[in-house]
Every structure is written in structure tokens, then in C-alpha cells.
Amino acid sequence: MGRPPSKRTMILMALLFLGVGAALVLLGAGIIPADPSAFNDPPWVIALIGGTFMLGGGMIALFGAGPNFKSTALFQWLQYAATVGFLGVFGIAITWVGLGPGHRAFSASVFGIMIADNRVNEWLGRVLFGGFGLLILAVALWLAITEPLRISGVWPRQSKWPQAENTAAPEERQGKQE
């Protein structure tokens, strides 16, 4: 496993995602002028995709926070809001691609070889995008309900996985206790 990215890398990635997202939101809102015929999607979908990028940039910035901030309740609530927001806007955009009105053209290929004709492409693309989008929205709804309960301590976290401090060898754990 490689070393984690540096703070500088995290900041640059967060700014890149925030910038691309802001440009797409401004494009979708009509603040940045563009020819509507250049897009296959309505402006609100472009803005949602921009919101996904912006929330992703915010999540990158949160993950780059120092350990002192990560242990605070504020960090947990910000992480909750960014995660549920990201999944919500991404899920809505992807669901619209799959289940929205109008003709859709999906391309499916493996190693550059087409694996389905156009009739199957539209049907398969709608099922996959629509199903995946609905699954993402279900996860967002689940997290929107359960995470506030976990953060507030009403519903304690119970993980099957060992905590980080318990993964050390027994002799290493004894050395830390002394």
C-alpha cells in the first residue's frame, strides 16, 4: 500500500473538483452562456452533475483535514452532509439518465468490440443507469436516516471489523499500554 496523498495534493484535487463543479453549476444555471443544442440533457441535470463535483471536492477537503478536526462532532456532521448530498444529487442525475423521457443512446463495448445492437443498448442502458441510480438514492436515504442517529449516539456503531488500534500484533499492543 502506498503512502497517503500530501496535504498539497488533497487541496489541489479539492480545488479542481470544486472549480469544475462550479463551472457546470453556472453552465446549468445559464450564468455561463452556452448553446442549449450542444447538450443532450436539460440544464438542471448539468447543474446536478456540477453539484456532484462540488460535493466531491468538499469531501476531498474533509478527508484532508488533520486528525484533531476529524475527531470532532463538526467533522462528522460535515462528512454526513457532504456524503448524503453527494449521493443524492448523483443518484438523481443517474436515475434521470436511465428513466427520464426521450430516446437514449448508450454504447457498450468490450475491448473496442460492440457487444449489443442499438435496441438492446437503449434498454440495457436504461435498466443499468436507472437501477444503479435508484440504488444510490436508496443508500442516500438510508444514510440520511441512520447517520444522525449514529452521530448523536442514539444508534451506536457496531462494526464487524476490528478498530485500527486492535489490528496490531499482541506484543505491539502490550508495548503501547505500558
FENCORUR-V809300 format. One record per residue. PSI is psi in degrees with one decimal (* if undefined). D_LAST is the distance of its C-alpha to the last C-alpha in Angstrom with 2 decimals. Layout:
psi = <PSI,PSI>
d_last = <D_LAST,D_LAST>
//
This chain:
psi = <133.4,173.5,155.0,157.0,152.1,164.7,-41.0,-44.2,-42.8,-42.6,-45.1,-41.8,-42.3,-45.5,-38.3,-49.1,-42.0,-41.8,-46.9,-43.5,-43.3,-40.4,-41.8,-39.1,-45.4,-35.7,-47.0,-32.4,-7.4,5.6,-38.2,116.5,140.0,155.0,116.4,-27.2,-11.2,-10.8,143.6,-11.0,154.1,157.6,-34.4,-29.7,-39.4,-43.5,-39.6,-41.6,-38.4,-40.3,-36.3,-45.2,-42.6,-43.8,-35.9,-40.9,-39.6,-38.3,-39.9,-43.5,-40.7,-42.3,-23.0,-1.5,155.3,163.2,-29.7,-39.6,-34.6,-20.5,1.1,158.7,-35.1,-43.7,-44.9,-41.4,-38.6,-41.4,-41.2,-50.2,-43.7,-41.2,-48.7,-40.4,-45.6,-51.4,-37.2,-52.9,-36.5,-44.2,-41.5,-45.3,-45.6,-38.8,-39.9,-40.4,-42.0,-39.3,-2.6,165.6,160.8,169.3,144.4,142.3,108.7,139.1,137.3,121.4,153.3,119.6,37.2,2.8,124.0,134.1,-1.7,151.1,178.5,-37.8,-44.8,-37.6,-47.4,-45.7,-49.4,-42.7,-41.9,-42.7,-47.0,-49.1,-45.8,-45.4,-44.5,-40.5,-42.6,-37.4,-44.0,-42.7,-35.9,-41.9,-42.1,-42.9,-43.1,-47.7,-36.7,-31.8,-46.0,-35.5,-41.0,-34.6,-38.2,-43.7,-41.1,-7.2,-0.2,-39.0,97.6,150.0,130.3,109.7,141.7,-19.0,142.7,148.3,157.8,-40.3,-17.3,-1.9,-7.4,156.9,152.3,-39.8,-31.1,-37.4,-39.0,-37.5,-33.8,-31.7,-28.7,*>
d_last = <29.24,30.21,28.49,29.08,32.14,32.03,32.60,36.12,36.88,35.71,37.90,40.87,40.65,40.40,43.41,45.34,44.92,45.71,48.78,50.17,49.61,51.31,54.26,54.70,54.52,57.11,59.22,59.11,59.97,62.96,61.81,61.76,65.25,65.63,68.32,67.49,69.22,66.56,64.03,64.19,62.02,62.75,61.23,58.81,57.17,56.79,55.20,52.80,51.74,51.22,49.09,46.98,46.42,45.64,43.08,41.57,41.31,39.63,37.09,36.40,35.94,33.49,31.42,31.36,29.88,26.61,23.37,23.78,27.23,26.35,24.16,27.18,29.84,32.49,31.14,31.19,34.76,35.93,34.56,36.29,39.55,39.57,38.84,41.41,43.89,43.50,43.98,46.83,48.91,48.26,49.18,52.36,53.48,52.89,54.54,57.52,57.89,58.08,59.99,61.87,65.66,67.64,67.65,64.48,64.38,61.28,61.03,59.23,59.00,56.99,57.07,59.99,62.03,63.13,62.15,64.13,67.38,67.72,68.29,65.12,63.22,63.94,63.26,60.06,58.82,59.50,57.73,54.66,54.38,55.36,53.08,50.09,50.80,51.03,47.75,46.05,47.64,46.44,42.82,43.29,44.72,41.90,39.28,41.46,41.34,37.83,35.63,36.57,35.64,32.22,31.59,32.71,30.56,33.68,33.07,29.34,28.25,27.85,27.06,27.44,25.18,21.40,19.61,18.35,14.62,15.44,17.43,14.82,14.90,12.84,11.12,10.34,9.02,6.57,5.54,5.56,3.82,0.00>
//
